[in-house]
Amino acid sequence: MIDFRAGSFFDVGDFAHAGVFPGDEPVWACLGKRLVEYLEGWHDWSINSELPDGVHLMGDRIFIAPGCTVEPGALIIGPAILDRGVEVRTGAYVRQNVVLGAGSLVGAHSEVKGSILLPGAKAPHQAYVGDSILGRDVNLGAGTICSNVKNVGRDVTFHAGGETIHTGLRKFGAILGDGCKTGCNTVLNPGVLMGPGSVTYTNASIRGGYYPAGTLVKVRQTQQVTEMRRLKRD
């Protein structure tokens, strides 16, 4: 029996928002409605870091802790929580129902929505993180996509242990355990769950499913090198 509880993917011991994770329910149960309810119960919507001109905040439910860096050109739409030391770079789009743990990073032109980043998680370069959870010190290679909706519009399911798991969520991206790393241009299709320390190679397209801790996903491709002959002038 696979343990899908949060503790199998993340060290939540001193995470300031550990209360968002359901006790004995699967980890994905904290997304969607439960995350919305958690943010509705948060009452400190203060801005405690200096923001330069050119930062755009929309809505009155945005918390920014001391020591955060938000660069000009970033757009944050509440509700959103930015814990101490979070960095949001220029062109980033943080939109609604987002919790960014201490020291996490949303990089230039990256988008995060409906998601949780644990302390030290990084989506540095042109990433999309939709309805997903990134564990401690996760690093997304440039162009990584956490796809969160099936084209057929059905609830997201995935395969694990020889059975089909029904999440009950129409929008569900990826769960990446502590220390996971993705290669550049990785696509994580809806319903990917990767155990701690897993790694994907560049350009990998990962099917929805459960990948145990320490999994390495490679993409095999062939490369043909041909010598180009110089064209003779007439």
C-alpha positions in Angstrom: 0.0 0.0 0.0 1.5 3.3 -1.1 1.4 6.1 1.5 0.1 9.2 -0.2 0.1 11.4 2.9 2.0 14.6 3.0 4.7 13.2 5.3 5.8 10.8 2.6 6.7 13.6 0.3 7.7 16.5 2.5 9.3 17.4 5.8 6.5 19.5 7.2 7.7 19.7 10.8 8.6 23.4 10.9 6.7 24.5 7.8 4.7 27.6 8.9 1.7 26.4 6.9 1.7 22.7 7.8 -1.9 23.1 8.8 -2.9 23.2 5.1 -2.0 19.5 4.8 -4.8 17.0 5.6 -3.9 14.7 8.4 -4.6 11.2 7.1 -5.9 12.1 3.7 -3.9 12.0 0.5 -1.6 15.0 0.0 -3.6 16.3 -3.0 -6.6 16.9 -0.8 -5.0 20.2 0.3 -5.4 21.6 -3.1 -8.5 23.3 -4.5 -11.2 24.0 -1.9 -9.0 23.2 1.2 -6.3 25.6 0.1 -9.0 28.3 -0.5 -10.4 27.7 3.0 -7.0 27.8 4.6 -6.3 31.2 3.1 -9.8 32.4 4.1 -8.7 31.7 7.7 -5.6 33.8 7.4 -6.0 37.2 8.9 -2.7 39.0 8.6 -2.7 40.8 5.2 0.1 43.2 5.8 3.0 44.2 3.6 6.2 44.0 5.6 8.9 44.4 2.9 9.7 47.5 0.8 8.3 47.2 -2.7 9.9 49.2 -5.5 7.9 51.1 -8.1 6.6 48.8 -10.8 5.4 46.0 -8.5 1.7 45.4 -9.1 -0.6 44.1 -6.3 -4.2 43.3 -6.9 -6.7 42.6 -4.1 -6.4 43.3 -0.4 -5.5 39.8 0.7 -1.8 39.7 0.1 0.7 39.0 3.0 4.4 39.8 2.4 6.7 38.9 5.3 9.9 40.8 6.1 13.0 40.2 4.0 11.1 39.5 0.7 12.4 40.8 -2.6 9.8 41.6 -5.3 11.2 43.0 -8.5 9.5 45.6 -10.7 7.2 44.0 -13.3 5.9 41.3 -11.0 2.2 40.9 -10.6 0.6 39.4 -7.4 -3.1 38.7 -7.1 -4.5 37.8 -3.7 -5.1 35.8 -1.8 -1.4 35.1 -1.6 1.1 34.5 1.3 4.8 35.3 0.8 6.9 34.1 3.8 10.2 35.5 4.9 12.9 35.7 2.3 10.7 34.9 -0.7 12.0 36.2 -4.0 9.6 37.1 -6.9 11.5 38.3 -10.0 10.5 40.6 -12.8 7.6 39.5 -15.0 6.5 36.8 -12.5 2.7 36.2 -12.2 1.5 35.0 -8.8 -2.2 34.6 -9.1 -4.7 33.6 -6.4 -4.6 30.9 -3.7 -0.8 30.7 -3.5 1.4 30.0 -0.5 5.1 30.7 -1.0 7.2 29.2 1.9 10.3 30.9 3.3 13.1 31.4 0.9 11.2 30.1 -2.1 11.6 31.7 -5.6 9.3 32.5 -8.4 11.6 33.5 -11.3 11.4 35.8 -14.3 8.2 35.2 -16.3 7.2 32.2 -14.3 3.5 31.7 -13.3 2.2 30.2 -10.1 -1.5 29.7 -9.3 -3.4 27.6 -6.8 -0.1 26.1 -5.5 2.1 25.7 -2.5 5.9 26.1 -2.5 7.6 24.7 0.6 10.7 26.5 1.9 13.5 26.8 -0.6 11.5 25.6 -3.6 12.4 27.3 -6.8 10.6 27.9 -10.1 13.3 30.1 -11.6 12.9 30.5 -15.3 9.7 30.7 -17.4 8.0 27.9 -15.5 4.2 27.2 -15.0 3.1 25.8 -11.7 -0.6 25.2 -11.7 -2.5 23.5 -8.7 0.7 21.8 -7.6 3.0 21.4 -4.5 6.7 21.8 -4.7 8.6 20.4 -1.7 11.6 21.8 0.0 14.5 22.7 -2.2 12.8 21.5 -5.4 14.3 23.1 -8.5 12.4 23.4 -11.8 14.6 23.6 -14.8 13.9 26.4 -17.2 10.6 26.0 -19.1 9.2 23.3 -16.8 5.4 23.0 -17.1 3.2 21.6 -14.4 0.1 21.0 -16.5 -3.0 20.9 -14.4 -6.0 20.2 -16.6 -6.9 17.3 -18.9 -7.9 18.3 -22.4 -11.0 16.0 -22.0 -12.1 18.0 -19.0 -12.4 15.1 -16.6 -11.2 14.7 -13.1 -7.5 13.9 -12.8 -6.7 10.3 -12.2 -3.3 8.5 -12.1 -2.0 4.9 -11.9 -0.2 3.5 -8.9 0.3 0.0 -7.5 -1.7 -1.5 -10.3 -4.8 0.5 -9.8 -6.4 3.8 -10.9 -6.5 6.5 -8.3 -9.3 9.0 -8.5 -8.3 12.4 -7.1 -11.7 14.1 -7.4 -10.0 17.2 -8.7 -10.5 18.6 -12.1 -7.4 20.8 -11.7 -4.4 19.0 -10.3 -0.8 19.5 -11.5 2.1 17.8 -9.8 3.3 16.8 -6.4 7.1 17.0 -6.2 8.7 15.7 -3.0 11.6 17.4 -1.2 14.7 17.7 -3.3 13.2 16.8 -6.7 14.8 18.4 -9.8 13.5 18.7 -13.3 15.5 19.2 -16.5 14.8 22.1 -18.8 11.6 21.9 -20.7 10.2 19.1 -18.7 6.4 18.7 -19.0 4.7 17.2 -15.9 1.3 16.1 -17.1 -1.7 16.2 -14.7 -1.5 13.9 -11.8 2.3 13.4 -11.5 3.5 12.5 -8.0 7.3 12.2 -7.6 8.8 11.0 -4.3 11.7 12.9 -2.7 14.9 13.2 -4.6 13.5 12.3 -8.0 15.1 13.8 -11.1 13.9 14.2 -14.7 16.2 14.7 -17.7 15.8 17.6 -20.2 12.8 17.6 -22.5 11.0 14.8 -20.6 7.3 14.5 -20.8 6.1 12.7 -17.7 2.8 10.8 -17.6 0.5 11.2 -14.7 1.3 8.5 -12.1 3.3 7.8 -9.0 7.1 7.7 -9.1 8.9 6.5 -6.0 11.6 8.4 -4.2 14.9 8.5 -6.1 13.3 7.9 -9.5 15.4 9.0 -12.5 13.4 9.7 -15.7 15.4 9.8 -18.9 14.4 10.6 -22.4 16.1 8.5 -25.1 16.7 10.2 -28.4 19.0 9.7 -31.4 21.1 12.4 -32.8 22.4 12.4 -36.4 25.3 14.5 -37.4 25.9 15.2 -41.1 28.7 17.1 -42.7 27.5 20.0 -44.7 29.2 20.3 -48.1 29.9 23.8 -49.3 27.9 24.8 -52.3 30.0 25.6 -55.3 29.4 29.0 -56.9 28.3 28.9 -60.6 
